[in-house]
């Protein structure tokens, strides 16, 4: 019988949440400044506001990635 004493299945340190947060931060970093302003200009939102929303999403993605690195959820 194998004992998994160090297995964490809940909280931010579980594998599911680590992978989900990394994928979400990558989506914010890459899709935020490229496709979101494109979609917003198609919906007739102003150019400056769509670019600024894309920039905010990019910064949010970088902030989430830095949070994950500082909490040692991912290693560089």
N, C-alpha and C positions, 0 to 999 in steps of 0.2 A: 504494500500500500504506500503510495507516494504522498508526502505531506507538502503542501504549498503554503508555508507560513507567510511568505512575503508577497502573496498574491493580493493585489488591491483591485477590486472590481468597481468601487464607487469613488466618486470625487474626481478632481481634476487630474490626478495622477494615474488614472486608468488608461489603458491603451486606446480605448474608444475615444475618450475625450481628447487625448493628445493628438491622435490622428485627425479628429474633427476640427480641432482648433488650428492645426497647421494648415489643413486644406482651406479653412475659412480665411485665414490670414493671407494665404497665397491668392485666393480669389479677390480679396480686397486690394492686394498690391497690384495684381496684373489686370483685373477686369475694371477696377475702380476708375483709373485714369484713362482707360481706352474706350470701353464699350458703353459705360454709363453716360459720359457726355454725348456720345453719338446717339444713344437712345433718347436722351433728354432734348437734344436739338431736333430730333424727329417729332417730338411731342410739342414743339414750339415753345420750349423754355429758352430763355435768353442764353446767348453764348457765354457770357462771363459767369453767369450763375451755374451753368452746367459744367464749365471747367473748374470752378471753385468747389463744387460738390465732388467732382472726380478727385481733386487734390485732397479734400478732407477724407475721402475714403482711402486714398493712398496712405495718408498719414496715420489713419486708424489701423490699417493693415501693418504698417511698420511698427506702430506702438504695440499691437498684439504680438508681433514676432519678437520684439524686444522683451516683452513680458514673459513669453515662453522661454526665451533664452536665459533670462535672469532667474527664473524659477527652476532652471535646469530640467525642464520638461523635454527640451531638445538640446543637442550639443552641436556646436559649430565645428 
